[in-house]
Structures are given as C-alpha cells and as structure tokens.
Amino acid sequence: MADKPKVEDKKKDEAPQGISRRDLLVKSGIGVAGLVVGGAVGYGVIPKPEEPSTALPELWIGRNIANQSCMGCRLCQVACSQVKEQKIQPSIARVTVPQYYPGVEFPVLCYQCGDDAKCIEACPVQALSLDTSKKLNTIKIDTTKCLRTTKNGDCTLCADKCPGGAVTFHPTTKAPLICDLCDGDPACVKACYQGTLTLKGVKMAAVLPADIAVALADQYKVPPPPKTSMSDGKAVAMRDDDLFGDTV
C-alpha cells in the first residue's frame, strides 16, 4: 500500500474573533471528516486559497457541523421565515437544511464571501451588491433590477455561481433569497438549541453542500470484518492494519 502523504504541521493563526475565511477552515475536514474543497474525499488537508480582498466581517454565523449536532429540526428555517416573511414557511427561509444519505443534515446559508462573492459577479444587471453598511459583508438585493422580479424571468446565475449553494428563490415573487444576518441579530442562531449555528465561531469558506455531505457520511462507514484463519480447528481473527488506515 502506498505511503500516506506527509502533512506538515502549520502554526494556527491566533484569531480571537473566530476563524478567518483566509485559512479556509472547515474544522470537520481535519481529522474528522476529510473534507476537501472541490469534493475530493479521503484527504485530511484543506488547501489554502488565495488571500481574499475583503477583511473578516465583524459578525458571522459559525457552523458546528463536524460533530453532526444538527438534528434536522429546521427551527432555524421556521425562525427565519417568521422574521423575514411573517409566516412559518421553511421554503422561503434564507437558510436551508438539506438531507443526504445516510441521514446527514446541516444548515446552509450565505458564507459572506465579501468582495469575492461570485453571485455578485454573475448578475448580468447588477441587482446584487455588497452591503458594507454594518461591516457584515452581506448581499443586498435590488428587486427593481433583478430579471426574475422585473421581467418574470428565470435567471439563476447567482445561484449557479454560488460556491456554497446558499442562494435560493422565493416560490411566489421569484426573488433571490440570501441571508443578511437579520441586520446583525440572526434569528436562526437564537432558534438553534443544539448550538450548530452560533455567533462567530467556525468561519467556513463556501463549500457545496453535497461535498460536505459526502465527507460527513464517511463517519458512518463501518470497517469490514477482519480476515480469519483456522488454528487448531478454531477460527482466529487476523489483524489487518490497512483495513483501519493505520499502515505499519
């Protein structure tokens, strides 16, 4: 079996206000789930991206998904739709909770990419812009420009280009739905009794939900039974270190 690639120890940045997007840390990816940006699974290292042009926002929503604390209760969606739309309707919330095999669930919402936001770049009519009024790096949506709301169009470029799959659309108005942190007091965080969503905490970089799910699902894999051999008429288990990944 080929030797495992050696991983150099790198000094962790000391960030008193959480983990910067600069480090592209999805904590579940190191030693827990093997998350790798781009969807490749099986490595414990997340490559460092280029230095972003936007400073870390003053507030962000931390996501504790490594321990899979999310119960799929969707109270975050209930709270969001109540605050934003004055009704309980998860489909119009700015946060989604997709479910993947074998029962992996976690919240997905805007990653506050700042000046690197691909949704802004993708909009052909400049209906999306970076709202820096409260230093939150959230996305402002101008429905007077959006092709979906002004022309009843079916443009989905903002959602297509979002690297984290965090843009959805209102089923009635057709407007893009993107989390704006409730202007600094996110209702979803207050509703999450499991602590999966927090103020600050783990600052994730944008990763497609399907890629996160594949990595988290690895925790459910059961190793194959050990090989056996016969000794004095009895079956004896043979240790095979490679089955468990610890090559000797």
C-alpha positions as CSV (number, residue, x, y, z in Angstrom):
1,M,0.0,0.0,0.0
2,A,1.4,3.4,-0.9
3,D,2.7,5.6,1.9
4,K,0.3,8.3,3.0
5,P,1.3,11.8,2.0
6,K,3.0,13.6,4.9
7,V,1.3,16.7,6.2
8,E,3.4,19.4,7.5
9,D,2.3,20.9,10.8
10,K,1.4,24.5,10.3
11,K,1.1,27.1,13.0
12,K,-2.6,28.0,13.6
13,D,-3.5,31.6,13.3
14,E,-4.5,33.2,16.6
15,A,-7.8,34.8,15.8
16,P,-9.7,36.0,18.9
17,Q,-12.9,36.5,17.0
18,G,-13.1,33.1,15.4
19,I,-11.5,31.5,12.3
20,S,-10.9,33.6,9.3
21,R,-12.0,32.6,5.8
22,R,-8.4,33.3,5.0
23,D,-7.5,29.9,6.4
24,L,-10.4,28.1,4.6
25,L,-11.0,26.1,7.8
26,V,-13.9,23.7,7.8
27,K,-13.0,22.1,11.1
28,S,-14.7,18.9,10.2
29,G,-12.2,18.5,7.5
30,I,-9.2,17.9,9.6
31,G,-9.0,14.5,11.3
32,V,-12.8,14.1,11.4
33,A,-14.5,14.0,8.0
34,G,-11.7,14.6,5.5
35,L,-13.4,17.5,3.8
36,V,-11.6,18.8,0.8
37,V,-12.7,21.9,-1.2
38,G,-13.8,20.7,-4.6
39,G,-15.4,17.5,-3.4
40,A,-12.5,15.1,-3.3
41,V,-12.7,12.9,-0.2
42,G,-10.1,11.0,1.5
43,Y,-7.6,13.6,2.4
44,G,-7.3,15.4,5.7
45,V,-5.9,18.6,4.4
46,I,-7.9,21.6,3.1
47,P,-5.8,23.7,0.6
48,K,-5.2,27.3,1.4
49,P,-6.9,29.7,-1.0
50,E,-5.6,33.0,-2.3
51,E,-5.7,35.9,0.1
52,P,-9.2,37.4,0.0
53,S,-9.6,41.1,-0.7
54,T,-12.3,41.6,1.9
55,A,-11.5,41.8,5.6
56,L,-13.2,39.5,8.1
57,P,-16.6,40.8,8.9
58,E,-17.5,42.0,12.4
59,L,-20.1,39.2,12.7
60,W,-20.7,35.9,11.0
61,I,-22.7,32.8,11.7
62,G,-20.5,29.9,12.9
63,R,-21.3,26.4,11.8
64,N,-20.5,23.4,14.1
65,I,-21.1,20.6,11.6
66,A,-18.1,18.4,12.4
67,N,-19.8,16.6,15.3
68,Q,-23.1,16.5,13.3
69,S,-25.0,18.2,16.1
70,C,-27.7,19.3,13.7
71,M,-30.9,17.3,14.4
72,G,-32.7,18.4,11.3
73,C,-35.4,20.1,13.4
74,R,-35.5,23.1,11.0
75,L,-36.3,25.6,13.7
76,C,-33.7,27.8,12.0
77,Q,-35.9,27.9,8.9
78,V,-39.0,28.5,11.0
79,A,-37.5,31.4,12.8
80,C,-36.1,32.9,9.5
81,S,-39.3,32.7,7.7
82,Q,-41.2,34.3,10.6
83,V,-38.8,37.2,10.8
84,K,-38.4,37.7,7.0
85,E,-41.8,36.8,5.7
86,Q,-44.0,37.0,8.9
87,K,-45.2,33.4,8.3
88,I,-43.9,29.9,9.1
89,Q,-42.8,28.5,5.7
90,P,-39.4,26.9,5.5
91,S,-39.3,27.1,1.8
92,I,-38.9,30.9,1.9
93,A,-36.3,30.9,4.6
94,R,-32.8,32.3,3.9
95,V,-31.4,29.1,5.4
96,T,-31.9,25.6,4.1
97,V,-31.3,22.2,5.8
98,P,-30.7,19.6,3.1
99,Q,-30.7,16.0,3.9
100,Y,-28.3,13.5,2.5
101,Y,-27.7,9.7,2.8
102,P,-27.4,8.2,5.4
103,G,-29.3,10.9,7.3
104,V,-26.7,13.7,7.2
105,E,-28.3,17.1,7.8
106,F,-26.8,20.5,8.3
107,P,-27.8,24.2,7.7
108,V,-26.7,26.0,4.6
109,L,-26.8,29.8,4.4
110,C,-24.7,32.7,2.9
111,Y,-21.0,32.4,3.6
112,Q,-20.4,36.2,3.5
113,C,-17.8,36.0,0.8
114,G,-17.4,39.8,0.6
115,D,-15.7,41.2,-2.4
116,D,-15.1,37.6,-3.6
117,A,-18.8,36.9,-3.9
118,K,-19.5,35.0,-7.1
119,C,-23.2,35.8,-7.0
120,I,-22.4,39.5,-7.4
121,E,-20.1,38.9,-10.3
122,A,-22.6,36.6,-12.0
123,C,-25.6,39.0,-12.0
124,P,-25.9,40.5,-15.5
125,V,-27.9,43.5,-14.3
126,Q,-26.0,44.3,-11.1
127,A,-29.0,43.5,-9.0
128,L,-26.7,42.2,-6.3
129,S,-24.2,44.3,-4.4
130,L,-22.1,44.0,-1.2
131,D,-23.8,45.7,1.8
132,T,-21.0,47.1,3.9
133,S,-23.1,49.4,6.0
134,K,-22.7,47.3,9.1
135,K,-19.5,45.6,8.1
136,L,-21.3,42.3,7.8
137,N,-20.3,41.6,4.1
138,T,-23.9,40.6,3.4
139,I,-25.6,40.7,-0.1
140,K,-28.1,43.5,-0.9
141,I,-30.7,42.5,-3.5
142,D,-32.3,45.2,-5.7
143,T,-35.6,43.7,-6.9
144,T,-36.1,46.7,-9.2
145,K,-33.2,45.4,-11.3
146,C,-33.4,41.6,-10.9
147,L,-34.6,39.9,-14.1
148,R,-36.7,37.5,-12.1
149,T,-38.8,40.2,-10.4
150,T,-38.9,42.8,-13.1
151,K,-39.2,40.6,-16.2
152,N,-40.6,37.5,-14.6
153,G,-37.5,35.8,-15.9
154,D,-35.9,32.5,-14.9
155,C,-32.3,33.7,-14.5
156,T,-30.5,31.6,-11.9
157,L,-26.9,32.8,-12.4
158,C,-26.5,34.0,-8.8
159,A,-27.4,30.6,-7.5
160,D,-25.5,28.7,-10.2
161,K,-22.3,30.5,-9.3
162,C,-22.6,30.5,-5.6
163,P,-19.8,28.1,-4.4
164,G,-21.7,27.2,-1.3
165,G,-25.2,26.6,-2.8
166,A,-26.6,29.2,-0.5
167,V,-28.9,31.1,-2.9
168,T,-32.5,30.0,-3.3
169,F,-35.6,31.7,-4.8
170,H,-38.9,32.8,-3.5
171,P,-41.6,30.5,-4.9
172,T,-44.1,33.3,-5.5
173,T,-42.1,36.6,-6.0
174,K,-39.2,34.7,-7.7
175,A,-36.7,37.0,-5.9
176,P,-33.4,35.6,-4.8
177,L,-33.2,34.6,-1.1
178,I,-29.9,35.3,0.6
179,C,-29.2,35.5,4.3
180,D,-28.5,39.0,5.5
181,L,-27.9,38.1,9.2
182,C,-31.1,39.9,10.2
183,D,-29.0,43.1,10.2
184,G,-26.7,41.7,12.9
185,D,-29.2,39.8,15.1
186,P,-29.7,36.4,13.2
187,A,-32.9,34.7,14.3
188,C,-31.7,31.3,13.2
189,V,-28.9,31.4,15.8
190,K,-31.3,32.1,18.6
191,A,-33.5,29.3,17.5
192,C,-30.8,26.7,17.2
193,Y,-30.9,24.9,20.6
194,Q,-28.3,22.4,19.5
195,G,-25.7,25.1,19.0
196,T,-25.0,24.1,15.4
197,L,-25.4,27.7,14.4
198,T,-23.5,30.2,16.6
199,L,-22.4,33.8,16.5
200,K,-18.9,33.8,15.1
201,G,-17.2,30.5,15.9
202,V,-16.1,28.4,13.0
203,K,-16.0,30.6,9.9
204,M,-16.4,28.3,7.0
205,A,-15.4,29.0,3.4
206,A,-18.0,28.3,0.8
207,V,-18.3,24.6,0.0
208,L,-21.0,22.8,-1.9
209,P,-23.4,21.0,0.4
210,A,-23.1,17.8,-1.5
211,D,-19.3,17.8,-0.9
212,I,-19.7,18.4,2.8
213,A,-22.3,15.6,3.0
214,V,-20.0,13.1,1.3
215,A,-17.2,13.9,3.8
216,L,-19.5,13.7,6.8
217,A,-21.0,10.5,5.6
218,D,-17.6,8.8,5.9
219,Q,-18.1,8.9,9.7
220,Y,-20.9,6.3,9.3
221,K,-18.8,3.8,7.4
222,V,-18.3,0.5,9.2
223,P,-14.9,-1.2,8.6
224,P,-15.1,-4.6,7.0
225,P,-14.9,-7.7,9.3
226,P,-11.4,-9.0,10.0
227,K,-10.0,-11.9,8.0
228,T,-9.9,-15.2,9.8
229,S,-7.7,-18.2,9.7
230,M,-8.0,-21.7,11.2
231,S,-5.9,-22.7,14.1
232,D,-6.4,-26.0,16.0
233,G,-9.8,-26.1,14.4
234,K,-10.8,-22.7,15.6
235,A,-11.3,-19.5,13.6
236,V,-8.8,-16.9,14.6
237,A,-9.1,-13.2,13.6
238,M,-6.2,-11.8,11.6
239,R,-5.2,-8.2,12.2
240,D,-5.0,-6.2,9.1
241,D,-3.9,-2.7,9.9
242,D,-4.7,-1.5,6.4
243,L,-8.4,-2.1,7.0
244,F,-8.3,0.7,9.5
245,G,-6.0,3.0,7.7
246,D,-3.1,2.7,10.1
247,T,-0.4,1.2,7.9
248,V,2.5,-0.5,9.7
